[in-house]
Amino acid sequence: AMLSGQMWNKIRNPNLLGKTQNEITWIHVSRKRQFVLETYFVLFMYGFVVFGMLLVIEAAESGNRKVTRRQIIAFIGVVLILIFFWL
């Protein structure tokens, strides 16, 4: 929660979304500011990366399951880590 900017939102009290001339935006154009919705998006991205790591760890530690099931769980975990870390 601290990495995503929740404390910054608590202190600065930013807007939920922003408006440009023609559209509504949820990512601020400046690096020094951010919207609340952008913070939640980053928070969920970190959450999915952690969930992917937990899946990989669980697949490695569960020796009594079938190998194909462990491989599928590990593959899903690695895919989650790659996609959400890339974002």
Secondary structure as a PSIPRED ss2 file (coil, helix, strand):
# PSIPRED VFORMAT (PSIPRED V4.0)

   1 A C   1.000  0.000  0.000
   2 M C   1.000  0.000  0.000
   3 L C   1.000  0.000  0.000
   4 S C   1.000  0.000  0.000
   5 G C   1.000  0.000  0.000
   6 Q H   0.000  1.000  0.000
   7 M H   0.000  1.000  0.000
   8 W H   0.000  1.000  0.000
   9 N H   0.000  1.000  0.000
  10 K H   0.000  1.000  0.000
  11 I H   0.000  1.000  0.000
  12 R H   0.000  1.000  0.000
  13 N C   1.000  0.000  0.000
  14 P C   1.000  0.000  0.000
  15 N C   1.000  0.000  0.000
  16 L C   1.000  0.000  0.000
  17 L C   1.000  0.000  0.000
  18 G E   0.000  0.000  1.000
  19 K E   0.000  0.000  1.000
  20 T C   1.000  0.000  0.000
  21 Q C   1.000  0.000  0.000
  22 N C   1.000  0.000  0.000
  23 E C   1.000  0.000  0.000
  24 I E   0.000  0.000  1.000
  25 T E   0.000  0.000  1.000
  26 W C   1.000  0.000  0.000
  27 I C   1.000  0.000  0.000
  28 H C   1.000  0.000  0.000
  29 V C   1.000  0.000  0.000
  30 S C   1.000  0.000  0.000
  31 R C   1.000  0.000  0.000
  32 K C   1.000  0.000  0.000
  33 R C   1.000  0.000  0.000
  34 Q C   1.000  0.000  0.000
  35 F C   1.000  0.000  0.000
  36 V H   0.000  1.000  0.000
  37 L H   0.000  1.000  0.000
  38 E H   0.000  1.000  0.000
  39 T H   0.000  1.000  0.000
  40 Y H   0.000  1.000  0.000
  41 F H   0.000  1.000  0.000
  42 V H   0.000  1.000  0.000
  43 L H   0.000  1.000  0.000
  44 F H   0.000  1.000  0.000
  45 M H   0.000  1.000  0.000
  46 Y H   0.000  1.000  0.000
  47 G H   0.000  1.000  0.000
  48 F H   0.000  1.000  0.000
  49 V H   0.000  1.000  0.000
  50 V H   0.000  1.000  0.000
  51 F H   0.000  1.000  0.000
  52 G H   0.000  1.000  0.000
  53 M H   0.000  1.000  0.000
  54 L H   0.000  1.000  0.000
  55 L H   0.000  1.000  0.000
  56 V H   0.000  1.000  0.000
  57 I H   0.000  1.000  0.000
  58 E H   0.000  1.000  0.000
  59 A H   0.000  1.000  0.000
  60 A H   0.000  1.000  0.000
  61 E H   0.000  1.000  0.000
  62 S C   1.000  0.000  0.000
  63 G C   1.000  0.000  0.000
  64 N C   1.000  0.000  0.000
  65 R C   1.000  0.000  0.000
  66 K C   1.000  0.000  0.000
  67 V H   0.000  1.000  0.000
  68 T H   0.000  1.000  0.000
  69 R H   0.000  1.000  0.000
  70 R H   0.000  1.000  0.000
  71 Q H   0.000  1.000  0.000
  72 I H   0.000  1.000  0.000
  73 I H   0.000  1.000  0.000
  74 A H   0.000  1.000  0.000
  75 F H   0.000  1.000  0.000
  76 I H   0.000  1.000  0.000
  77 G H   0.000  1.000  0.000
  78 V H   0.000  1.000  0.000
  79 V H   0.000  1.000  0.000
  80 L H   0.000  1.000  0.000
  81 I H   0.000  1.000  0.000
  82 L H   0.000  1.000  0.000
  83 I H   0.000  1.000  0.000
  84 F H   0.000  1.000  0.000
  85 F H   0.000  1.000  0.000
  86 W H   0.000  1.000  0.000
  87 L C   1.000  0.000  0.000
